[in-house]
Amino acid sequence: MSMKKKNTEDTMRDHYDFSKMKAMPNPYAARLKQHVTIRLDVMTIAYFKRLADAVGMPYQNLINLYLRDCAQKELRPRIDWKP
């Protein structure tokens, strides 16, 4: 290793001494995602895939955005059990 490169690496180590840093909470911790397995109708998946193609984003992200919107608005599904 050349002397110039070694000096640069030593300087970088001194410059980025993480032991002197103060800890702070992760600002993105509230937005972390949890991996889940969910069974959905074929027609539902097909709908979100078509919609996702139209807007140019992955269908899983679109489903997540839709569900998040429902949760934020505290929407409840309308269920009609009549035959």
N, C-alpha and C positions, 0 to 999 in steps of 0.2 A: 504494500500500500504506500502511495506516495505521501510525503510529509505534508504537502498542501491539503490533500484529501483528509488525512488524519486530523489536522488542525481544524478543518471545517466541521468534521464530525464532533470533535470535542466541544467546539463552540456551540453547535446545535444542541448538544446534550445539556450544556450549561443554560442555554437560552430557554429550553423547554423542560425545566425541572418541575415535574408534576407534584413533587413532595411539598412544594411551597404553595400549591393552589388550595383554595378554600372549596369545600364540597358544596354543591348546590343541587336542589332537586331537579330531576329530569322534567323539562317543560312538556315533553311529549308523552309522559307516563299515562295521562288520562286518555290518550288517543291510541293506546296499544290495542292490538287486535288479538282475539282468541280464536284458535283453530277449532272448528266444529265440523261435525258430519251431520248433514241433514238430508232427509229424503224428500224430494220435490217431484211434483207431477211432470211428466214429459212435456205436456203442453205449456206449463209454466216456464220451464227452462227454455223451450223453443221461443216463447214470447220475449224473454229477457235477452236471449242471444240475438234475435232480430233487432230489438231495440238498441242493444249494445253496438251492433254493427252500424246502425244508423247514426249513432252519436260518436262512434270511434273510441270505445273504451271496453275493457274486459267485462263480461257479463256478471262475474262475481262482484266486481266493484259496483256495478249498477244495482244489483240486488242489495248490497250493503247500504248504498246511499238511500235506496227506497225504504228499507227497514229502519234506518236511522231517522229519516224524515217522519215516519209513522211514530216512532218512539218519542221524538221531540214534541210532536203534536199530540201525544198521548191518544192516538187513534185506536179504536177498538174495532175488530172485525164484526160485520153484521152477519149473523148466522141464522139461516132459516131452515129448520129441521123438518119442515113439511114435505111430504113426498110429491 
